Amino acid sequence: MAKKNSAEVEQTTTGFSPGKFVEETKEELAKVVWPSRQQVIGESTAVLLMVILVASAIYLIDNFFTWAATKVF
């Protein structure tokens, strides 16, 4: 086994510190690149259109198989 340098050893503490948790959460949220309003609207529209398209396709396929089943049986 290779021995780690003192700089490579990560210090861990036991227990939970709410203050440190809030501080680290704020630091991480500051790194987030938030989308613009136009990006949110555009991507939401794309998702809604895809949901409508897939739901319509499933509906039509289901109706086709229902019709085909009545002809066979």
Residue frames as qw, qx, qy, qz and C-alpha x, y, z in Angstrom:
[[0.000, 0.887, 0.462, 0.000, 0.00, 0.00, 0.00],
 [0.383, 0.443, -0.032, 0.810, 1.19, 3.44, -0.83],
 [0.296, -0.542, -0.488, 0.617, 1.35, 5.90, 2.03],
 [0.165, 0.848, 0.367, 0.346, -0.54, 9.16, 1.45],
 [0.305, 0.267, -0.219, 0.887, 1.04, 12.54, 2.00],
 [0.066, -0.416, -0.612, 0.669, -0.42, 14.66, 4.77],
 [0.244, 0.272, -0.140, -0.920, -1.92, 16.99, 2.11],
 [0.408, -0.020, -0.750, -0.520, -3.78, 14.07, 0.51],
 [0.210, -0.304, -0.883, 0.291, -5.38, 12.84, 3.73],
 [0.273, -0.528, -0.305, -0.744, -8.87, 14.27, 4.07],
 [0.039, -0.046, 0.687, -0.724, -9.94, 15.28, 7.53],
 [0.438, -0.434, -0.629, -0.473, -13.38, 14.02, 8.51],
 [0.195, -0.220, 0.547, -0.784, -15.37, 15.00, 11.54],
 [0.152, -0.342, -0.927, 0.008, -18.04, 13.03, 13.23],
 [0.050, 0.590, 0.551, -0.588, -21.49, 14.48, 13.76],
 [0.256, 0.639, 0.531, 0.495, -23.66, 16.89, 11.87],
 [0.186, -0.385, -0.199, 0.882, -23.35, 20.65, 11.99],
 [0.321, 0.761, 0.563, -0.019, -26.45, 22.49, 10.72],
 [0.010, -0.898, 0.095, 0.428, -24.52, 25.76, 10.39],
 [0.260, -0.427, 0.701, 0.509, -21.82, 24.16, 8.24],
 [0.407, 0.373, 0.813, 0.187, -24.47, 22.39, 6.17],
 [0.242, 0.889, 0.338, -0.191, -26.23, 25.69, 5.39],
 [0.119, -0.795, 0.362, 0.473, -22.91, 27.37, 4.58],
 [0.330, -0.189, 0.816, 0.435, -21.85, 24.58, 2.19],
 [0.387, 0.591, 0.707, 0.038, -25.30, 24.55, 0.59],
 [0.155, 0.925, 0.078, -0.337, -25.04, 28.28, -0.14],
 [0.210, -0.598, 0.602, 0.486, -21.58, 27.75, -1.65],
 [0.381, 0.119, 0.862, 0.312, -22.86, 25.00, -3.95],
 [0.318, 0.767, 0.549, -0.092, -25.92, 27.00, -5.03],
 [0.007, 0.853, -0.180, -0.490, -23.63, 29.91, -5.93],
 [0.269, -0.332, 0.762, 0.486, -21.91, 27.59, -8.47],
 [0.476, 0.461, 0.749, 0.009, -25.17, 26.72, -10.25],
 [0.003, 0.101, -0.404, -0.909, -25.70, 28.24, -13.68],
 [0.388, 0.468, 0.638, -0.473, -29.40, 29.08, -13.69],
 [0.332, 0.373, 0.667, 0.554, -31.23, 29.05, -17.06],
 [0.109, 0.039, -0.043, -0.992, -32.75, 32.21, -18.46],
 [0.531, 0.313, 0.468, -0.633, -36.51, 32.70, -18.55],
 [0.616, 0.495, -0.334, -0.514, -36.51, 32.13, -22.32],
 [0.263, 0.308, -0.914, -0.031, -34.63, 28.83, -21.93],
 [0.263, 0.094, 0.835, -0.473, -37.11, 27.61, -19.32],
 [0.604, 0.441, 0.196, -0.634, -40.08, 28.53, -21.52],
 [0.525, 0.503, -0.567, -0.387, -38.53, 26.94, -24.62],
 [0.169, 0.216, -0.956, 0.100, -37.57, 23.70, -22.91],
 [0.382, 0.192, 0.702, -0.570, -40.92, 23.46, -21.10],
 [0.639, 0.467, -0.069, -0.607, -42.71, 23.90, -24.43],
 [0.431, 0.407, -0.777, -0.212, -40.58, 21.16, -25.99],
 [0.072, -0.052, 0.941, -0.326, -41.37, 18.79, -23.11],
 [0.519, 0.332, 0.462, -0.639, -45.11, 19.49, -23.34],
 [0.615, 0.487, -0.344, -0.517, -45.11, 18.92, -27.10],
 [0.294, 0.302, -0.906, -0.034, -43.27, 15.62, -26.71],
 [0.260, 0.088, 0.828, -0.489, -45.68, 14.48, -23.99],
 [0.614, 0.432, 0.177, -0.637, -48.66, 15.33, -26.23],
 [0.517, 0.485, -0.602, -0.366, -47.03, 13.56, -29.19],
 [0.143, 0.189, -0.962, 0.137, -46.23, 10.38, -27.26],
 [0.385, 0.207, 0.683, -0.585, -49.64, 10.31, -25.54],
 [0.634, 0.467, -0.075, -0.612, -51.36, 10.70, -28.92],
 [0.432, 0.397, -0.781, -0.213, -49.27, 7.91, -30.44],
 [0.060, -0.037, 0.941, -0.330, -50.08, 5.57, -27.54],
 [0.513, 0.333, 0.419, -0.671, -53.78, 6.46, -27.82],
 [0.626, 0.478, -0.332, -0.519, -53.84, 5.75, -31.57],
 [0.303, 0.305, -0.902, -0.026, -51.91, 2.48, -31.23],
 [0.241, 0.075, 0.831, -0.495, -54.23, 1.36, -28.40],
 [0.612, 0.410, 0.197, -0.647, -57.30, 2.16, -30.50],
 [0.526, 0.453, -0.615, -0.374, -55.83, 0.28, -33.47],
 [0.158, 0.162, -0.963, 0.145, -55.17, -2.85, -31.41],
 [0.406, 0.218, 0.636, -0.619, -58.64, -2.62, -29.85],
 [0.643, 0.465, -0.118, -0.596, -60.18, -2.42, -33.32],
 [0.437, 0.395, -0.788, -0.177, -57.99, -5.29, -34.57],
 [0.105, -0.070, 0.923, -0.364, -58.92, -7.45, -31.57],
 [0.577, 0.317, 0.417, -0.627, -62.63, -6.99, -32.28],
 [0.642, 0.486, -0.385, -0.450, -62.08, -8.13, -35.89],
 [0.314, 0.328, -0.890, 0.037, -60.08, -11.22, -34.88],
 [0.015, 0.132, 0.906, -0.402, -62.22, -12.32, -31.95]]
